[in-house]
C-alpha cells in the first residue's frame, strides 16, 4: 500500500502525525541528511577560513546556497547515491562534490578532509537534537508549566481535603497541590538546561590521526574546539573513541524521562480528582464519551497523556542505558538507536499537548470539595491535640485517638461537645472551636 497517515506502521507517522509533523524538521531521515550536509559545508568553509586552501567568493556563496536551499530532491539524490556506496555519510560527500562541479575538483577534496563518518554524525545529531530541544520541546514544556502556575494562583485559596494513603488527612489548598508539580518541573528543567550538548570531532579513533599526519605542525585540538564550539555551538569532548560518549545525551534522556514521570504523577492525581467529582469537564455538543453510556465525559486527555509518557519513557530509558556502552573503540549499535530519538520526543510532546488540553477543560466543583471537608471533621483532631500539647494537657494524642479512631461519624457537634468537656480555659476552648476543616490548611504560602 502507498504510505500515508492510514497505512503508516507508527501512529506518530499516522494517527498523530498532524499534531507532531513539524518534528520532521529535526528527526526525519531528510532532517538527518540536511544536518549532515550543513556540518560538512561548515567544516569545508572553516578550513578555507583557516587558509588551508583558497576558496573563491563565488564558490563560498555556492556552498551557502547548497545549505540554504537544501530540499527533498537533494536528499533523494543522496539516498540514491547511498544505494551505490552502501554508506550514508560518504553519499553526502559525493553530493557536495557533485554540486561544486568538475571545475572545482582541485578544492573539492577538502570536503570531509581527515574525517570519519562519526565526526559528521556526532555533530549533526547533537545539533538537530539541540535545535529540537530549544525550539520545540522546552517551549512546549514551559508553556505547560506556566499554565499550571496560573491555575495554582487561581486556586490558591481553595481548601481541599488531603488524602494520605487514600484516607482523609489534614486539609490542604488546591493551588498549593498544583504548585507541588510546578516546583518539581522547574527543578528538572533547571537540571536539563545545565547539561551541555556535546559532540565528538577528532577523526577515526578520536586522535586526529589523519589531520596530524598531513599537517603535524597544526594544533588540531584547538582547531577542532574552535569549529565545534565556535561554528556549531556544541561542546567538543576532548578524549573520545570513534564515537561520542553519549553520557550527556543520556543525562538529557534521563531528565526528560524524570519530567515525564512527574507528569504521569500529575495525570493520575487529576484523574483521581475527576473521579471524586472535584472537577467536571467542559463538554462539546458533538463529542461522545462512551459508545454505550451517553452520560459519560471521560478524562481521556490525561489517560492519553499517561500512555504516551509511558511509551516515551520506555524508549528514553533504553536509550540512556544503551548509548553510553560501545565495544572497544566503537560498534554500530548506536546507529539505529540514534535514528529513533525523535520517537520519544514526539510521544512526549503529544502528552504535553494532551495535558494542556485536559487542564483547559477542567471545571472546579467547589461544592464537592466543601462537602468532603464538612463530612470529615475528624481531620481537625491533629490541630486540637497539638494545641493541647502546647497547653500541657495530659495525653492529648491518646485522648483524640479515643475520640476519633474507627468512629463512623465525627461531626462538628461531636468535636465541640468534646471540647466543652475538656478541662482547659475558655479562651483555649474558643480557639479550638474556631478550627474547621475549611480553615485548617496550614501556611498561606507565597507563589
C-alpha positions in Angstrom: 0.0 0.0 0.0 1.0 3.6 -0.5 2.4 5.2 2.6 0.1 7.7 4.1 -1.5 8.5 7.5 -3.7 5.5 7.3 -1.1 3.0 6.2 1.8 4.1 8.4 3.1 1.5 10.9 3.8 4.0 13.6 0.9 6.2 15.0 3.5 9.0 15.1 3.5 9.0 11.3 -0.2 8.0 11.1 -2.9 8.9 13.6 -0.9 11.6 15.4 1.2 13.0 12.5 -0.9 16.2 12.1 0.0 17.0 15.8 3.7 16.5 15.6 4.5 16.8 11.8 6.8 19.8 12.5 9.3 17.4 14.2 10.1 16.1 10.8 12.4 19.1 10.5 14.6 17.6 13.2 14.1 13.8 13.3 13.3 12.5 9.9 15.7 10.9 7.5 15.6 14.0 5.5 16.5 16.1 8.5 19.5 14.0 9.4 20.8 14.2 5.8 20.2 18.0 5.8 22.2 18.4 9.1 25.0 16.2 7.8 25.2 18.5 4.7 25.2 21.5 7.0 28.1 20.2 9.1 30.2 19.1 6.0 29.7 22.5 4.4 30.5 24.4 7.6 33.7 22.3 8.0 34.7 23.0 4.4 34.2 26.7 4.9 36.1 26.6 8.2 39.1 25.0 6.6 39.1 27.7 3.9 38.9 30.4 6.6 41.9 28.8 8.3 43.8 29.3 5.0 44.2 25.6 4.2 43.1 26.4 0.7 41.9 29.3 -1.3 38.1 29.5 -1.8 36.8 31.8 -4.4 33.9 34.0 -3.2 31.6 32.5 -5.8 32.2 29.0 -4.5 31.6 30.2 -0.9 28.3 31.6 -2.0 27.6 28.4 -3.8 28.2 26.4 -0.7 26.0 28.6 1.4 23.2 28.3 -1.2 23.5 24.5 -1.0 22.6 24.5 2.7 20.1 27.3 2.5 18.2 25.7 -0.4 18.6 22.1 0.5 15.4 20.2 -0.3 13.8 16.8 -0.7 15.2 16.3 -4.2 18.7 16.8 -2.9 18.1 14.3 -0.1 16.7 11.9 -2.7 19.9 12.3 -4.7 21.9 11.4 -1.6 19.7 8.3 -0.9 20.2 7.1 -4.5 24.0 7.5 -4.1 23.8 5.6 -0.8 22.5 2.6 -2.8 25.8 2.6 -4.7 28.1 3.4 -1.8 26.3 1.5 0.9 27.4 4.3 3.1 25.2 7.2 4.1 27.8 9.8 5.0 30.0 9.1 2.0 27.0 9.7 -0.1 26.8 13.2 1.4 30.4 13.9 0.5 29.8 12.8 -3.1 26.7 15.0 -3.2 28.7 18.1 -2.3 31.4 17.3 -4.7 28.8 16.9 -7.5 27.2 20.2 -6.6 30.6 22.0 -6.7 31.1 20.6 -10.2 34.2 19.2 -12.0 35.7 22.7 -12.4 36.2 22.8 -8.6 37.9 19.4 -8.5 41.0 20.9 -7.1 39.4 22.1 -3.9 36.6 19.5 -3.6 38.9 17.0 -1.8 38.9 19.4 1.2 35.3 18.2 1.8 35.4 15.7 4.6 39.1 16.2 5.0 40.6 13.9 7.7 37.2 13.0 9.0 35.4 9.7 9.7 31.6 9.4 9.4 31.1 9.8 13.1 32.7 13.2 13.0 29.7 14.2 11.0 27.0 12.1 12.7 28.2 13.0 16.2 27.9 16.7 15.4 24.9 16.6 13.1 22.8 14.6 15.6 23.6 16.7 18.7 23.0 19.8 16.6 19.5 18.7 15.4 18.8 17.5 19.0 19.8 20.9 20.4 17.6 22.7 17.9 14.6 20.4 18.7 15.0 20.8 22.4 15.4 24.6 22.3 12.8 25.3 19.6 10.1 22.7 20.3 10.4 20.7 23.5 11.4 23.3 26.0 8.9 25.9 24.9 6.1 23.4 25.0 7.1 22.2 28.4 7.5 25.8 29.7 4.1 26.7 28.4 2.5 23.8 30.3 4.4 24.8 33.5 3.1 28.3 33.1 -0.4 27.1 32.6 -0.1 25.1 35.9 1.3 28.2 37.7 -1.7 30.2 36.6 -4.0 27.5 37.9 -2.2 27.3 41.2 -2.7 31.0 41.8 -6.4 30.9 40.7 -7.0 28.1 43.2 -4.7 29.3 45.9 -7.4 29.9 48.4 -9.5 26.8 47.6 -9.4 24.4 50.7 -9.4 20.7 49.9 -9.4 17.5 51.9 -6.0 15.9 51.5 -5.6 12.1 51.3 -2.6 10.3 52.5 -2.7 6.6 52.0 -6.0 7.2 50.3 -7.5 8.3 53.7 -8.8 11.7 54.8 -5.8 13.8 56.1 -5.0 17.3 57.2 -6.7 19.7 54.7 -4.6 21.5 52.1 -5.1 24.1 49.4 -5.7 23.0 45.9 -3.5 25.7 44.5 -0.6 24.5 46.6 -1.1 20.9 45.4 -0.8 22.2 41.8 2.3 24.2 42.8 4.0 21.0 44.0 4.1 19.9 40.4 5.2 23.3 39.2 8.2 23.2 41.5 9.1 19.7 40.6 9.0 20.6 36.9 11.0 23.7 37.5 13.7 21.8 39.3 14.1 19.3 36.5 14.0 21.9 33.8 16.9 23.6 35.5 18.8 20.4 35.6 18.1 19.7 31.9 19.3 23.1 30.7 22.6 22.6 32.6 23.5 19.5 30.6 25.7 20.6 27.6 25.0 19.5 24.0 28.2 17.7 23.4 29.8 16.4 20.2 32.7 14.2 19.1 35.1 15.5 16.4 38.6 14.0 16.1 39.0 11.5 13.3 38.8 7.8 13.1 39.6 7.0 16.7 39.5 10.4 18.2 43.2 11.3 17.9 43.2 13.5 14.8 45.4 10.8 13.2 44.8 11.8 9.6 44.8 15.5 10.3 48.1 15.3 12.2 49.9 13.2 9.7 49.0 15.6 7.0 49.8 18.8 9.0 51.9 17.9 12.0 52.5 21.5 13.0 48.9 22.4 13.3 47.2 22.4 16.7 44.2 20.3 15.6 42.7 20.1 19.1 42.5 23.9 19.2 41.0 24.0 15.7 38.6 21.2 16.5 37.4 23.1 19.6 37.0 26.3 17.6 35.0 24.6 14.9 32.7 22.6 17.1 32.2 25.2 19.7 32.6 28.4 17.7 30.9 27.4 14.5 28.4 24.7 15.5 27.6 25.9 19.1 28.3 22.5 20.6 30.7 21.3 23.3 33.5 19.3 21.9 34.5 16.3 24.0 38.3 16.2 24.3 39.0 12.4 24.7 36.9 10.1 22.6 36.9 6.9 20.7 35.5 6.9 17.2 32.1 7.9 18.6 30.8 10.3 21.3 30.4 9.1 24.8 26.7 9.9 24.8 26.9 10.5 28.6 25.4 14.0 28.3 22.8 12.8 25.9 21.9 10.0 28.3 21.6 12.6 31.1 19.2 14.6 28.9 17.2 11.4 28.2 17.1 10.6 31.9 16.0 14.1 32.8 13.2 14.1 30.2 12.1 10.7 31.4 12.0 12.1 35.0 9.9 15.1 33.9 7.6 12.6 32.2 7.3 10.6 35.4 6.3 13.8 37.2 3.7 14.4 34.6 2.4 10.8 34.9 2.0 11.5 38.6 0.1 14.7 37.8 -2.2 13.0 35.3 -3.1 10.3 37.9 -3.8 12.8 40.6 -6.1 14.9 38.3 -7.7 11.7 37.0 -8.5 10.8 40.6 -9.8 14.2 41.4 -12.1 13.9 38.4 -13.3 10.5 39.6 -14.0 12.1 43.0 -16.1 14.9 41.3 -13.7 17.6 42.4 -13.5 18.5 38.8 -16.0 18.2 36.0 -15.0 18.7 32.4 -16.2 21.1 29.7 -18.1 19.4 27.0 -18.6 19.8 23.3 -22.0 19.1 21.8 -20.7 16.8 19.1 -18.3 14.8 21.3 -19.2 11.3 22.7 -17.7 9.9 25.9 -18.9 6.4 25.5 -20.4 4.3 22.7 -22.9 2.8 25.1 -23.3 5.3 28.0 -24.5 8.7 26.9 -23.8 10.5 30.2 -20.1 9.8 30.3 -17.4 12.5 30.0 -14.2 10.6 30.4 -10.8 12.2 31.4 -9.3 10.9 28.2 -6.7 13.7 27.8 -5.0 12.7 31.0 -5.3 9.0 30.1 -3.8 9.6 26.6 -1.0 11.6 28.1 -0.2 8.9 30.6 0.0 6.3 27.8 2.2 8.5 25.6 4.5 9.4 28.5 4.9 5.7 29.3 5.9 4.8 25.8 8.4 7.7 25.7 10.0 6.7 29.0 10.4 3.1 27.8 12.4 4.3 24.9 14.3 7.0 26.8 15.3 4.6 29.5 16.6 2.2 26.8 18.5 4.9 25.0 20.2 6.2 28.2 21.2 2.7 29.2 22.4 1.6 25.7 24.1 4.6 24.1 27.0 5.0 26.6 28.0 1.4 26.0 30.1 0.6 22.9 32.6 -2.2 22.4 36.2 -1.0 22.4 36.6 2.0 20.1 33.2 1.6 18.6 30.4 -0.7 17.4 27.4 0.1 15.3 24.7 -0.5 17.9 24.3 3.3 18.5 23.4 4.0 14.9 19.9 2.5 14.8 19.1 3.8 18.3 20.0 7.4 17.4 17.7 7.2 14.4 14.8 6.8 16.8 15.5 9.6 19.2 12.6 11.6 17.7 10.1 9.0 18.6 10.0 9.6 22.4 10.1 13.3 21.8 7.0 13.0 19.6 5.2 10.9 22.2 6.3 13.4 24.9 5.0 16.4 23.1 1.8 14.6 22.3 1.4 14.1 26.0 2.2 17.7 26.9 -0.4 18.9 24.4 -3.0 16.4 25.9 -2.3 17.6 29.4 -2.7 21.2 28.3 -6.0 20.4 26.6 -7.2 18.4 29.6 -6.3 21.2 32.0 -8.2 23.7 29.9 -11.3 21.6 30.2 -11.3 21.3 34.0 -14.2 22.9 35.9 -13.7 23.2 39.6 -16.6 21.7 41.7 -16.3 23.7 44.9 -19.5 22.2 46.3 -18.0 18.7 46.2 -14.7 19.9 47.8 -16.7 21.7 50.6 -18.9 18.6 51.1 -15.9 16.4 51.6 -14.5 18.8 54.1 -17.8 19.0 56.0 -18.0 15.2 56.1 -14.5 14.8 57.6 -14.4 16.8 60.8 -12.1 14.1 62.3 -9.1 15.8 60.4 -9.1 18.7 62.9 -8.1 16.2 65.6 -4.5 16.8 64.7 -4.9 20.6 65.4 -6.7 20.0 68.7 -4.2 17.6 70.1 -1.3 19.8 69.0 -2.8 22.8 70.9 -3.5 20.6 73.9 0.2 19.6 73.8 1.1 23.3 73.9 -1.2 23.7 76.9 0.4 20.7 78.7 -2.8 18.8 78.7 -2.2 15.1 79.7 -2.1 12.6 76.9 -3.7 14.7 74.2 -2.9 12.4 71.3 -4.3 9.4 73.1 -7.4 11.4 74.1 -8.1 12.4 70.5 -7.4 8.9 69.2 -10.1 7.6 71.6 -12.5 10.2 70.3 -11.9 9.7 66.5 -10.2 6.4 65.6 -12.5 3.9 64.0 -15.6 6.1 64.6 -18.2 6.1 61.9 -19.1 9.7 62.1 -17.3 12.7 63.6 -19.2 15.9 63.2 -18.8 19.5 64.2 -21.2 18.9 67.0 -19.3 15.9 68.4 -16.0 17.8 68.2 -17.5 20.8 70.0 -19.0 18.6 72.7 -15.6 17.0 73.2 -14.0 20.5 73.5 -16.6 21.5 76.0 -15.7 18.6 78.2 -12.0 19.4 78.4 -10.5 21.0 81.5 -9.0 24.0 79.8 -9.6 27.7 79.8 -12.5 29.3 78.0 -10.0 31.1 75.7 -8.4 27.9 74.6 -11.9 26.3 74.1 -12.8 29.3 71.9 -9.5 28.8 70.0 -10.2 25.2 69.4 -13.8 25.7 68.3 -12.6 28.2 65.7 -10.8 25.4 63.9 -12.7 23.8 61.0 -11.7 21.5 58.1 -12.1 24.6 55.9 -9.6 26.8 57.6 -7.1 24.2 59.0 -5.0 24.4 55.8 -1.6 25.5 57.2 0.5 28.4 55.9 -0.6 30.7 53.2 2.5 30.2 51.1 3.6 32.8 48.6 3.6 31.7 44.9 
